[in-house]
Amino acid sequence: MVKDLVKVYPGNIVGINGVSFNVSNGEIYGLIGPNGSGKTTTLRILATIIKPTSGYALIAGYDVVKDAHKVRSLISYLPEEAGAYRDMKGIDYIKFILSLRFKGKELGEAVEEAVKISGLGRDIYRNVKTYSKGMKRLLALAVTLAQKPKLAILDEPTAGLDVERSLTIRNTILKYNRDYGITVLLSSHNMLEVEYLCDRVGIIYKGRIITEGYVDELKTKLNAKNLEEVFISSVRGGYK
């Protein structure tokens, strides 16, 4: 549950201004909007990276500020620009990141899972600095999903990737949502991607959710052919 979240940055810059929405267990919810609309600010608050100025958010009943440590044990977060240690081999990066959450047998199983998710084959034993952007993104997604979190927070999961890599990542997200019941909250500029992945969407514009609902429901109510038309109509005040 996200309720009336406000974030004001230094210089009185408003990142979000009263954002509210709910994500149901096991669904994929898309937060969409233009650059500067507040998507990443919202996700970073939910990931306990930054604190809101006011309002609150609960994940599985835990407050993201008051119970931040517990929340971190329930989520995994894929930033838009997820980095990896350049001089590490892919496999060592996976082991390092997953060792922050798992130990012993659980760690071994999670590492094996991440290697499988990545689909990098023998490339997993190369240094990360030799990877393409798509390979790095697959590596980052692999450690995010291999944790099998209650909630996966994914910020622009396929940003800048080619069609083949993007499709691989989308299908992997769907698989882990369906097979393990992982709830997914994602942001994306790609409306076709959101239609492919998401059950419901919230359109955020100038720091506020201006439209929310099931994708097909929104298209029907707005007589829209696709989510791009839904977005344009919403911004123009066609549906709220």
CYANA upper distance limits for C-alpha pairs under 8 A (distance plus 0.5 A):
  1 MET  CA     20 SER  CA      8.15
  1 MET  CA     21 PHE  CA      6.75
  1 MET  CA     22 ASN  CA      5.12
  1 MET  CA     23 VAL  CA      7.17
  1 MET  CA     57 ALA  CA      6.03
  1 MET  CA     58 LEU  CA      5.59
  1 MET  CA     59 ILE  CA      7.13
  2 VAL  CA     19 VAL  CA      7.53
  2 VAL  CA     20 SER  CA      5.37
  2 VAL  CA     21 PHE  CA      5.69
  2 VAL  CA     22 ASN  CA      6.58
  2 VAL  CA     56 TYR  CA      6.73
  2 VAL  CA     57 ALA  CA      4.82
  2 VAL  CA     58 LEU  CA      6.98
  3 LYS  CA     18 GLY  CA      7.89
  3 LYS  CA     19 VAL  CA      6.88
  3 LYS  CA     20 SER  CA      4.87
  3 LYS  CA     21 PHE  CA      7.21
  3 LYS  CA     55 GLY  CA      6.32
  3 LYS  CA     56 TYR  CA      6.00
  3 LYS  CA     57 ALA  CA      6.54
  4 ASP  CA     17 ASN  CA      7.99
  4 ASP  CA     18 GLY  CA      4.53
  4 ASP  CA     19 VAL  CA      5.44
  4 ASP  CA     20 SER  CA      5.70
  4 ASP  CA     54 SER  CA      7.92
  4 ASP  CA     55 GLY  CA      5.22
  4 ASP  CA     56 TYR  CA      7.27
  5 LEU  CA     16 ILE  CA      7.43
  5 LEU  CA     17 ASN  CA      7.02
  5 LEU  CA     18 GLY  CA      5.28
  5 LEU  CA     19 VAL  CA      5.35
  5 LEU  CA     20 SER  CA      7.14
  5 LEU  CA     52 PRO  CA      6.95
  5 LEU  CA     53 THR  CA      8.07
  5 LEU  CA     54 SER  CA      6.33
  5 LEU  CA     55 GLY  CA      4.74
  5 LEU  CA     56 TYR  CA      6.38
  5 LEU  CA     57 ALA  CA      8.00
  6 VAL  CA     14 VAL  CA      8.31
  6 VAL  CA     15 GLY  CA      7.92
  6 VAL  CA     16 ILE  CA      5.65
  6 VAL  CA     17 ASN  CA      5.11
  6 VAL  CA     18 GLY  CA      5.70
  6 VAL  CA     19 VAL  CA      7.35
  6 VAL  CA     52 PRO  CA      6.35
  6 VAL  CA     53 THR  CA      5.94
  6 VAL  CA     54 SER  CA      5.64
  6 VAL  CA     55 GLY  CA      6.60
  7 LYS  CA     14 VAL  CA      6.58
  7 LYS  CA     15 GLY  CA      5.80
  7 LYS  CA     16 ILE  CA      5.75
  7 LYS  CA     17 ASN  CA      7.20
  7 LYS  CA     41 THR  CA      8.23
  7 LYS  CA     51 LYS  CA      8.30
  7 LYS  CA     52 PRO  CA      5.46
  7 LYS  CA     53 THR  CA      5.26
  7 LYS  CA     54 SER  CA      7.42
  8 VAL  CA     12 ASN  CA      6.42
  8 VAL  CA     13 ILE  CA      6.00
  8 VAL  CA     14 VAL  CA      4.92
  8 VAL  CA     15 GLY  CA      6.26
  8 VAL  CA     16 ILE  CA      7.77
  8 VAL  CA     52 PRO  CA      8.36
  8 VAL  CA     53 THR  CA      6.64
  9 TYR  CA     13 ILE  CA      5.48
  9 TYR  CA     14 VAL  CA      6.67
  9 TYR  CA     15 GLY  CA      7.31
 14 VAL  CA    207 GLY  CA      8.03
 15 GLY  CA     36 GLY  CA      8.22
 15 GLY  CA     37 SER  CA      8.04
 15 GLY  CA     38 GLY  CA      6.00
 15 GLY  CA     41 THR  CA      6.91
 15 GLY  CA    207 GLY  CA      6.58
 16 ILE  CA     37 SER  CA      8.07
 16 ILE  CA     38 GLY  CA      5.81
 16 ILE  CA     41 THR  CA      7.61
 16 ILE  CA     42 THR  CA      7.80
 16 ILE  CA    206 LYS  CA      7.79
 16 ILE  CA    207 GLY  CA      4.35
 16 ILE  CA    208 ARG  CA      6.92
 17 ASN  CA    206 LYS  CA      8.47
 17 ASN  CA    207 GLY  CA      5.50
 17 ASN  CA    208 ARG  CA      6.30
 18 GLY  CA     55 GLY  CA      8.00
 18 GLY  CA    207 GLY  CA      7.84
 18 GLY  CA    208 ARG  CA      6.62
 19 VAL  CA    207 GLY  CA      7.49
 19 VAL  CA    208 ARG  CA      5.82
 19 VAL  CA    209 ILE  CA      6.40
 20 SER  CA    209 ILE  CA      7.48
 21 PHE  CA    202 GLY  CA      8.15
 21 PHE  CA    209 ILE  CA      8.46
 23 VAL  CA     27 GLU  CA      7.54
 23 VAL  CA     28 ILE  CA      8.47
 23 VAL  CA     29 TYR  CA      6.94
 23 VAL  CA    185 LEU  CA      8.18
 24 SER  CA    183 THR  CA      8.14
 25 ASN  CA    181 GLY  CA      8.37
 25 ASN  CA    182 ILE  CA      8.42
 25 ASN  CA    183 THR  CA      6.22
 26 GLY  CA    177 ASN  CA      7.26
 26 GLY  CA    178 ARG  CA      8.48
 26 GLY  CA    181 GLY  CA      5.48
 26 GLY  CA    182 ILE  CA      6.10
 26 GLY  CA    183 THR  CA      4.81
 26 GLY  CA    184 VAL  CA      7.90
 27 GLU  CA    177 ASN  CA      8.05
 27 GLU  CA    182 ILE  CA      8.27
 27 GLU  CA    183 THR  CA      5.73
 27 GLU  CA    184 VAL  CA      6.85
 27 GLU  CA    198 CYS  CA      8.17
 27 GLU  CA    199 ASP  CA      6.82
 28 ILE  CA    177 ASN  CA      8.10
 28 ILE  CA    183 THR  CA      6.51
 28 ILE  CA    184 VAL  CA      5.09
 28 ILE  CA    185 LEU  CA      6.42
 28 ILE  CA    186 LEU  CA      8.03
 28 ILE  CA    197 LEU  CA      7.34
 28 ILE  CA    198 CYS  CA      5.38
 28 ILE  CA    199 ASP  CA      6.02
 28 ILE  CA    200 ARG  CA      7.48
 29 TYR  CA    184 VAL  CA      6.71
 29 TYR  CA    185 LEU  CA      5.45
 29 TYR  CA    186 LEU  CA      6.87
 29 TYR  CA    198 CYS  CA      5.90
 29 TYR  CA    199 ASP  CA      6.51
 29 TYR  CA    200 ARG  CA      5.61
 29 TYR  CA    201 VAL  CA      6.01
 29 TYR  CA    202 GLY  CA      8.20
 30 GLY  CA    185 LEU  CA      6.51
 30 GLY  CA    186 LEU  CA      5.56
 30 GLY  CA    187 SER  CA      6.15
 30 GLY  CA    188 SER  CA      7.84
 30 GLY  CA    194 VAL  CA      6.78
 30 GLY  CA    198 CYS  CA      6.29
 30 GLY  CA    199 ASP  CA      8.35
 30 GLY  CA    200 ARG  CA      6.87
 30 GLY  CA    201 VAL  CA      5.00
 30 GLY  CA    202 GLY  CA      6.76
 31 LEU  CA     39 LYS  CA      7.02
 31 LEU  CA    185 LEU  CA      7.84
 31 LEU  CA    186 LEU  CA      6.53
 31 LEU  CA    187 SER  CA      5.18
 31 LEU  CA    188 SER  CA      7.42
 31 LEU  CA    201 VAL  CA      6.33
 31 LEU  CA    202 GLY  CA      5.53
 31 LEU  CA    203 ILE  CA      6.53
 31 LEU  CA    204 ILE  CA      7.34
 32 ILE  CA     39 LYS  CA      7.49
 32 ILE  CA    187 SER  CA      6.11
 32 ILE  CA    188 SER  CA      6.15
 32 ILE  CA    189 HIS  CA      6.80
 32 ILE  CA    191 MET  CA      8.38
 32 ILE  CA    201 VAL  CA      7.70
 32 ILE  CA    202 GLY  CA      6.84
 32 ILE  CA    203 ILE  CA      5.49
 32 ILE  CA    204 ILE  CA      6.51
 33 GLY  CA     37 SER  CA      6.46
 33 GLY  CA     39 LYS  CA      7.59
 33 GLY  CA    188 SER  CA      8.18
 33 GLY  CA    189 HIS  CA      7.09
 33 GLY  CA    203 ILE  CA      6.18
 33 GLY  CA    204 ILE  CA      5.63
 33 GLY  CA    205 TYR  CA      6.43
 33 GLY  CA    231 PHE  CA      8.41
 34 PRO  CA    189 HIS  CA      7.34
 34 PRO  CA    205 TYR  CA      7.61
 36 GLY  CA    206 LYS  CA      7.83
 37 SER  CA    204 ILE  CA      6.57
 37 SER  CA    205 TYR  CA      5.41
 37 SER  CA    206 LYS  CA      5.27
 37 SER  CA    207 GLY  CA      5.77
 37 SER  CA    208 ARG  CA      8.30
 38 GLY  CA     42 THR  CA      6.61
 38 GLY  CA    204 ILE  CA      7.43
 38 GLY  CA    205 TYR  CA      7.90
 38 GLY  CA    206 LYS  CA      7.47
 38 GLY  CA    207 GLY  CA      5.54
 38 GLY  CA    208 ARG  CA      8.26
 39 LYS  CA     43 LEU  CA      6.86
 39 LYS  CA    187 SER  CA      6.98
 39 LYS  CA    204 ILE  CA      7.55
 40 THR  CA     44 ARG  CA      6.48
 40 THR  CA    155 ASP  CA      7.34
 40 THR  CA    187 SER  CA      8.15
 41 THR  CA     45 ILE  CA      6.79
 42 THR  CA     46 LEU  CA      6.92
 43 LEU  CA     47 ALA  CA      6.57
 43 LEU  CA    153 ILE  CA      7.42
 43 LEU  CA    155 ASP  CA      7.84
 44 ARG  CA     48 THR  CA      6.74
 44 ARG  CA     49 ILE  CA      5.67
 44 ARG  CA     50 ILE  CA      6.43
 45 ILE  CA     49 ILE  CA      6.32
 45 ILE  CA     50 ILE  CA      5.52
 45 ILE  CA     51 LYS  CA      6.15
 45 ILE  CA     52 PRO  CA      6.92
 45 ILE  CA     64 VAL  CA      7.96
 46 LEU  CA     57 ALA  CA      7.45
 46 LEU  CA     64 VAL  CA      6.73
 47 ALA  CA     64 VAL  CA      8.13
 47 ALA  CA     71 VAL  CA      8.47
 47 ALA  CA     72 ARG  CA      7.70
 47 ALA  CA     75 ILE  CA      7.87
 47 ALA  CA     76 SER  CA      8.23
 47 ALA  CA     77 TYR  CA      6.90
 47 ALA  CA    153 ILE  CA      7.81
 48 THR  CA     64 VAL  CA      6.42
 48 THR  CA     65 VAL  CA      7.38
 48 THR  CA     68 ALA  CA      6.62
 48 THR  CA     71 VAL  CA      8.28
 48 THR  CA     72 ARG  CA      7.82
 51 LYS  CA     65 VAL  CA      7.12
 52 PRO  CA     56 TYR  CA      7.91
 56 TYR  CA     63 ASP  CA      7.61
 56 TYR  CA     64 VAL  CA      8.05
 56 TYR  CA     65 VAL  CA      8.49
 57 ALA  CA     63 ASP  CA      6.33
 57 ALA  CA     64 VAL  CA      6.40
 58 LEU  CA     62 TYR  CA      5.50
 58 LEU  CA     63 ASP  CA      5.04
 58 LEU  CA     64 VAL  CA      6.52
 59 ILE  CA     63 ASP  CA      7.07
 59 ILE  CA     64 VAL  CA      7.47
 59 ILE  CA     71 VAL  CA      7.15
 62 TYR  CA     66 LYS  CA      8.33
 62 TYR  CA     67 ASP  CA      6.23
 62 TYR  CA     68 ALA  CA      8.40
 62 TYR  CA     70 LYS  CA      7.74
 62 TYR  CA     71 VAL  CA      6.90
 63 ASP  CA     67 ASP  CA      5.60
 63 ASP  CA     68 ALA  CA      7.35
 63 ASP  CA     71 VAL  CA      8.00
 64 VAL  CA     68 ALA  CA      5.36
 64 VAL  CA     71 VAL  CA      6.67
 67 ASP  CA     71 VAL  CA      6.72
 68 ALA  CA     72 ARG  CA      6.65
 69 HIS  CA     73 SER  CA      7.20
 70 LYS  CA     74 LEU  CA      7.29
 71 VAL  CA     75 ILE  CA      6.91
 72 ARG  CA     76 SER  CA      7.80
 73 SER  CA    101 ARG  CA      8.26
 73 SER  CA    149 PRO  CA      8.44
 74 LEU  CA    149 PRO  CA      5.97
 74 LEU  CA    150 LYS  CA      5.78
 74 LEU  CA    151 LEU  CA      7.04
 75 ILE  CA    149 PRO  CA      5.52
 75 ILE  CA    150 LYS  CA      6.32
 75 ILE  CA    151 LEU  CA      5.29
 75 ILE  CA    152 ALA  CA      6.19
 75 ILE  CA    153 ILE  CA      7.74
 76 SER  CA    144 THR  CA      6.02
 76 SER  CA    145 LEU  CA      7.99
 76 SER  CA    147 GLN  CA      7.66
 76 SER  CA    149 PRO  CA      6.45
 76 SER  CA    151 LEU  CA      7.13
 76 SER  CA    152 ALA  CA      5.51
 76 SER  CA    153 ILE  CA      6.68
 77 TYR  CA    144 THR  CA      6.94
 77 TYR  CA    152 ALA  CA      6.53
 77 TYR  CA    153 ILE  CA      5.25
 77 TYR  CA    154 LEU  CA      6.52
 77 TYR  CA    155 ASP  CA      8.46
 78 LEU  CA     82 ALA  CA      6.91
 78 LEU  CA    140 ALA  CA      7.47
 78 LEU  CA    141 LEU  CA      7.27
 78 LEU  CA    144 THR  CA      6.92
 78 LEU  CA    152 ALA  CA      8.33
 78 LEU  CA    153 ILE  CA      6.66
 78 LEU  CA    154 LEU  CA      5.28
 78 LEU  CA    155 ASP  CA      6.43
 78 LEU  CA    157 PRO  CA      7.81
 79 PRO  CA    154 LEU  CA      7.06
 79 PRO  CA    155 ASP  CA      5.69
 79 PRO  CA    156 GLU  CA      8.15
 80 GLU  CA    154 LEU  CA      8.17
 80 GLU  CA    155 ASP  CA      5.35
 80 GLU  CA    156 GLU  CA      5.84
 80 GLU  CA    157 PRO  CA      7.23
 80 GLU  CA    159 ALA  CA      7.80
 82 ALA  CA    137 ARG  CA      7.94
 82 ALA  CA    140 ALA  CA      7.09
 83 GLY  CA    136 LYS  CA      8.42
 83 GLY  CA    140 ALA  CA      8.33
 84 ALA  CA     93 TYR  CA      7.65
 84 ALA  CA    128 VAL  CA      7.50
 84 ALA  CA    136 LYS  CA      7.97
 84 ALA  CA    140 ALA  CA      8.23
 85 TYR  CA     93 TYR  CA      7.53
 85 TYR  CA    128 VAL  CA      7.27
 85 TYR  CA    129 LYS  CA      8.39
 86 ARG  CA    127 ASN  CA      7.07
 86 ARG  CA    128 VAL  CA      5.34
 86 ARG  CA    129 LYS  CA      4.94
 87 ASP  CA    127 ASN  CA      6.20
 87 ASP  CA    128 VAL  CA      6.81
 87 ASP  CA    129 LYS  CA      6.81
 88 MET  CA     92 ASP  CA      6.59
 88 MET  CA     93 TYR  CA      6.54
 88 MET  CA    127 ASN  CA      5.83
 88 MET  CA    128 VAL  CA      6.45
 89 LYS  CA     93 TYR  CA      6.77
 89 LYS  CA    124 ILE  CA      7.26
 89 LYS  CA    125 TYR  CA      5.91
 89 LYS  CA    126 ARG  CA      5.56
 89 LYS  CA    127 ASN  CA      4.51
 89 LYS  CA    128 VAL  CA      6.10
 90 GLY  CA     94 ILE  CA      6.82
 90 GLY  CA    123 ASP  CA      8.09
 90 GLY  CA    124 ILE  CA      5.19
 90 GLY  CA    125 TYR  CA      6.29
 90 GLY  CA    126 ARG  CA      6.73
 90 GLY  CA    127 ASN  CA      6.65
 90 GLY  CA    128 VAL  CA      6.15
 90 GLY  CA    139 LEU  CA      7.76
 91 ILE  CA     95 LYS  CA      6.77
 91 ILE  CA    115 VAL  CA      7.89
 91 ILE  CA    124 ILE  CA      5.87
 91 ILE  CA    125 TYR  CA      6.37
 92 ASP  CA     96 PHE  CA      6.54
 93 TYR  CA     97 ILE  CA      6.68
 94 ILE  CA     98 LEU  CA      6.57
 94 ILE  CA    111 VAL  CA      6.86
 94 ILE  CA    114 ALA  CA      7.57
 94 ILE  CA    115 VAL  CA      8.33
 94 ILE  CA    139 LEU  CA      8.22
 94 ILE  CA    143 VAL  CA      6.70
 95 LYS  CA     99 SER  CA      6.38
 95 LYS  CA    107 LEU  CA      8.26
 95 LYS  CA    111 VAL  CA      6.54
 96 PHE  CA    100 LEU  CA      7.43
 97 ILE  CA    101 ARG  CA      8.25
 97 ILE  CA    143 VAL  CA      7.63
 98 LEU  CA    102 PHE  CA      6.48
 98 LEU  CA    107 LEU  CA      7.12
 98 LEU  CA    110 ALA  CA      7.55
 98 LEU  CA    111 VAL  CA      7.47
 98 LEU  CA    143 VAL  CA      7.29
 98 LEU  CA    147 GLN  CA      7.82
 99 SER  CA    103 LYS  CA      6.63
 99 SER  CA    107 LEU  CA      6.82
101 ARG  CA    107 LEU  CA      8.47
101 ARG  CA    147 GLN  CA      8.41
102 PHE  CA    106 GLU  CA      6.26
102 PHE  CA    107 LEU  CA      5.19
102 PHE  CA    110 ALA  CA      8.27
103 LYS  CA    107 LEU  CA      5.30
103 LYS  CA    108 GLY  CA      8.36
104 GLY  CA    108 GLY  CA      7.04
105 LYS  CA    109 GLU  CA      6.76
106 GLU  CA    110 ALA  CA      6.60
107 LEU  CA    111 VAL  CA      6.59
108 GLY  CA    112 GLU  CA      6.71
109 GLU  CA    113 GLU  CA      6.65
110 ALA  CA    114 ALA  CA      6.63
110 ALA  CA    146 ALA  CA      6.13
110 ALA  CA    147 GLN  CA      7.11
111 VAL  CA    115 VAL  CA      6.70
111 VAL  CA    146 ALA  CA      7.97
112 GLU  CA    116 LYS  CA      6.83
113 GLU  CA    117 ILE  CA      6.69
113 GLU  CA    142 ALA  CA      8.45
113 GLU  CA    146 ALA  CA      6.20
114 ALA  CA    118 SER  CA      6.59
114 ALA  CA    139 LEU  CA      8.41
114 ALA  CA    142 ALA  CA      5.24
114 ALA  CA    143 VAL  CA      6.05
114 ALA  CA    145 LEU  CA      7.99
114 ALA  CA    146 ALA  CA      5.60
115 VAL  CA    119 GLY  CA      7.17
115 VAL  CA    120 LEU  CA      7.76
115 VAL  CA    121 GLY  CA      8.36
115 VAL  CA    124 ILE  CA      7.90
115 VAL  CA    142 ALA  CA      7.58
116 LYS  CA    120 LEU  CA      8.46
117 ILE  CA    138 LEU  CA      8.34
117 ILE  CA    142 ALA  CA      5.76
117 ILE  CA    146 ALA  CA      8.11
117 ILE  CA    172 THR  CA      7.88
118 SER  CA    138 LEU  CA      5.71
118 SER  CA    139 LEU  CA      5.97
118 SER  CA    141 LEU  CA      7.97
118 SER  CA    142 ALA  CA      5.72
119 GLY  CA    138 LEU  CA      8.29
120 LEU  CA    124 ILE  CA      6.03
120 LEU  CA    135 MET  CA      7.82
122 ARG  CA    126 ARG  CA      8.19
126 ARG  CA    130 THR  CA      7.53
127 ASN  CA    131 TYR  CA      7.87
128 VAL  CA    136 LYS  CA      7.74
131 TYR  CA    135 MET  CA      6.11
131 TYR  CA    136 LYS  CA      6.63
132 SER  CA    136 LYS  CA      6.84
133 LYS  CA    137 ARG  CA      6.70
133 LYS  CA    161 LEU  CA      7.84
134 GLY  CA    138 LEU  CA      6.75
134 GLY  CA    161 LEU  CA      6.27
134 GLY  CA    162 ASP  CA      8.17
134 GLY  CA    165 ARG  CA      6.83
135 MET  CA    139 LEU  CA      6.70
136 LYS  CA    140 ALA  CA      6.71
137 ARG  CA    141 LEU  CA      6.59
137 ARG  CA    157 PRO  CA      8.18
137 ARG  CA    158 THR  CA      8.15
138 LEU  CA    142 ALA  CA      6.45
138 LEU  CA    169 ILE  CA      7.62
139 LEU  CA    143 VAL  CA      7.10
140 ALA  CA    144 THR  CA      6.82
141 LEU  CA    145 LEU  CA      6.66
141 LEU  CA    157 PRO  CA      8.23
141 LEU  CA    169 ILE  CA      8.34
142 ALA  CA    146 ALA  CA      6.35
143 VAL  CA    147 GLN  CA      7.05
144 THR  CA    148 LYS  CA      8.26
144 THR  CA    152 ALA  CA      7.72
145 LEU  CA    149 PRO  CA      7.59
145 LEU  CA    152 ALA  CA      7.71
145 LEU  CA    173 ILE  CA      8.48
145 LEU  CA    176 TYR  CA      7.75
148 LYS  CA    180 TYR  CA      7.81
148 LYS  CA    182 ILE  CA      7.25
149 PRO  CA    182 ILE  CA      6.93
150 LYS  CA    182 ILE  CA      6.06
150 LYS  CA    183 THR  CA      6.63
151 LEU  CA    182 ILE  CA      6.50
151 LEU  CA    183 THR  CA      5.26
151 LEU  CA    184 VAL  CA      6.17
151 LEU  CA    185 LEU  CA      7.78
152 ALA  CA    182 ILE  CA      7.41
152 ALA  CA    183 THR  CA      6.73
152 ALA  CA    184 VAL  CA      5.35
152 ALA  CA    185 LEU  CA      6.78
153 ILE  CA    184 VAL  CA      6.56
153 ILE  CA    185 LEU  CA      5.46
153 ILE  CA    186 LEU  CA      6.30
154 LEU  CA    184 VAL  CA      7.88
154 LEU  CA    185 LEU  CA      6.74
154 LEU  CA    186 LEU  CA      5.05
154 LEU  CA    187 SER  CA      7.01
155 ASP  CA    186 LEU  CA      6.13
155 ASP  CA    187 SER  CA      5.51
155 ASP  CA    188 SER  CA      7.41
156 GLU  CA    186 LEU  CA      7.43
156 GLU  CA    187 SER  CA      5.81
156 GLU  CA    188 SER  CA      5.21
156 GLU  CA    189 HIS  CA      7.77
157 PRO  CA    169 ILE  CA      8.05
157 PRO  CA    186 LEU  CA      8.12
157 PRO  CA    187 SER  CA      8.30
157 PRO  CA    188 SER  CA      7.91
158 THR  CA    165 ARG  CA      8.29
158 THR  CA    166 SER  CA      5.81
158 THR  CA    169 ILE  CA      7.46
158 THR  CA    170 ARG  CA      8.43
159 ALA  CA    188 SER  CA      8.41
161 LEU  CA    165 ARG  CA      6.57
161 LEU  CA    166 SER  CA      6.31
162 ASP  CA    166 SER  CA      6.52
163 VAL  CA    167 LEU  CA      6.60
164 GLU  CA    168 THR  CA      6.79
165 ARG  CA    169 ILE  CA      6.80
166 SER  CA    170 ARG  CA      6.68
167 LEU  CA    171 ASN  CA      6.59
168 THR  CA    172 THR  CA      6.64
169 ILE  CA    173 ILE  CA      6.71
170 ARG  CA    174 LEU  CA      6.81
170 ARG  CA    193 GLU  CA      8.24
170 ARG  CA    197 LEU  CA      7.54
171 ASN  CA    175 LYS  CA      6.59
172 THR  CA    176 TYR  CA      6.80
173 ILE  CA    177 ASN  CA      6.65
174 LEU  CA    178 ARG  CA      6.58
174 LEU  CA    197 LEU  CA      7.35
175 LYS  CA    179 ASP  CA      6.26
176 TYR  CA    180 TYR  CA      5.97
176 TYR  CA    181 GLY  CA      7.47
176 TYR  CA    182 ILE  CA      6.82
177 ASN  CA    181 GLY  CA      5.39
177 ASN  CA    182 ILE  CA      5.06
177 ASN  CA    183 THR  CA      6.85
177 ASN  CA    184 VAL  CA      7.67
178 ARG  CA    182 ILE  CA      7.87
188 SER  CA    193 GLU  CA      8.14
188 SER  CA    194 VAL  CA      7.42
190 ASN  CA    194 VAL  CA      6.93
191 MET  CA    195 GLU  CA      6.72
191 MET  CA    227 LEU  CA      6.35
191 MET  CA    228 GLU  CA      6.54
192 LEU  CA    196 TYR  CA      6.72
192 LEU  CA    227 LEU  CA      7.82
193 GLU  CA    197 LEU  CA      6.70
194 VAL  CA    198 CYS  CA      5.91
194 VAL  CA    201 VAL  CA      8.50
195 GLU  CA    215 VAL  CA      7.25
195 GLU  CA    227 LEU  CA      7.42
198 CYS  CA    215 VAL  CA      8.14
199 ASP  CA    214 TYR  CA      6.45
199 ASP  CA    215 VAL  CA      7.21
200 ARG  CA    212 GLU  CA      7.81
200 ARG  CA    213 GLY  CA      5.82
200 ARG  CA    214 TYR  CA      4.70
200 ARG  CA    215 VAL  CA      6.26
201 VAL  CA    212 GLU  CA      6.12
201 VAL  CA    213 GLY  CA      6.20
201 VAL  CA    214 TYR  CA      6.85
201 VAL  CA    215 VAL  CA      7.08
202 GLY  CA    209 ILE  CA      6.70
202 GLY  CA    210 ILE  CA      8.05
202 GLY  CA    211 THR  CA      6.25
202 GLY  CA    212 GLU  CA      4.79
202 GLY  CA    213 GLY  CA      7.24
203 ILE  CA    209 ILE  CA      6.03
203 ILE  CA    210 ILE  CA      6.36
203 ILE  CA    211 THR  CA      5.68
203 ILE  CA    212 GLU  CA      6.77
203 ILE  CA    231 PHE  CA      7.46
203 ILE  CA    234 SER  CA      8.48
204 ILE  CA    208 ARG  CA      5.74
204 ILE  CA    209 ILE  CA      4.77
204 ILE  CA    210 ILE  CA      6.44
204 ILE  CA    211 THR  CA      7.93
205 TYR  CA    209 ILE  CA      6.87
205 TYR  CA    210 ILE  CA      7.09
205 TYR  CA    235 VAL  CA      7.79
210 ILE  CA    234 SER  CA      7.33
210 ILE  CA    235 VAL  CA      8.00
210 ILE  CA    240 LYS  CA      6.17
211 THR  CA    234 SER  CA      6.91
211 THR  CA    239 TYR  CA      7.26
211 THR  CA    240 LYS  CA      5.53
212 GLU  CA    218 LEU  CA      8.47
212 GLU  CA    240 LYS  CA      8.25
213 GLY  CA    217 GLU  CA      7.22
213 GLY  CA    218 LEU  CA      6.72
214 TYR  CA    218 LEU  CA      6.66
215 VAL  CA    219 LYS  CA      6.80
215 VAL  CA    227 LEU  CA      7.72
216 ASP  CA    220 THR  CA      6.64
217 GLU  CA    221 LYS  CA      6.65
218 LEU  CA    222 LEU  CA      6.58
218 LEU  CA    224 ALA  CA      8.34
218 LEU  CA    230 VAL  CA      7.26
219 LYS  CA    223 ASN  CA      6.13
219 LYS  CA    224 ALA  CA      5.13
219 LYS  CA    225 LYS  CA      6.97
219 LYS  CA    226 ASN  CA      6.91
219 LYS  CA    227 LEU  CA      7.35
219 LYS  CA    230 VAL  CA      6.71
220 THR  CA    224 ALA  CA      6.97
222 LEU  CA    230 VAL  CA      7.08
222 LEU  CA    233 SER  CA      7.97
222 LEU  CA    238 GLY  CA      7.93
222 LEU  CA    239 TYR  CA      7.62
224 ALA  CA    229 GLU  CA      5.98
224 ALA  CA    230 VAL  CA      6.40
225 LYS  CA    229 GLU  CA      7.11
226 ASN  CA    230 VAL  CA      7.10
227 LEU  CA    231 PHE  CA      6.61
228 GLU  CA    232 ILE  CA      6.82
229 GLU  CA    233 SER  CA      6.56
230 VAL  CA    234 SER  CA      6.51
231 PHE  CA    235 VAL  CA      6.70
232 ILE  CA    236 ARG  CA      6.75
233 SER  CA    237 GLY  CA      6.72
233 SER  CA    238 GLY  CA      5.27
233 SER  CA    239 TYR  CA      7.23
234 SER  CA    238 GLY  CA      5.57
234 SER  CA    239 TYR  CA      5.62
234 SER  CA    240 LYS  CA      7.16
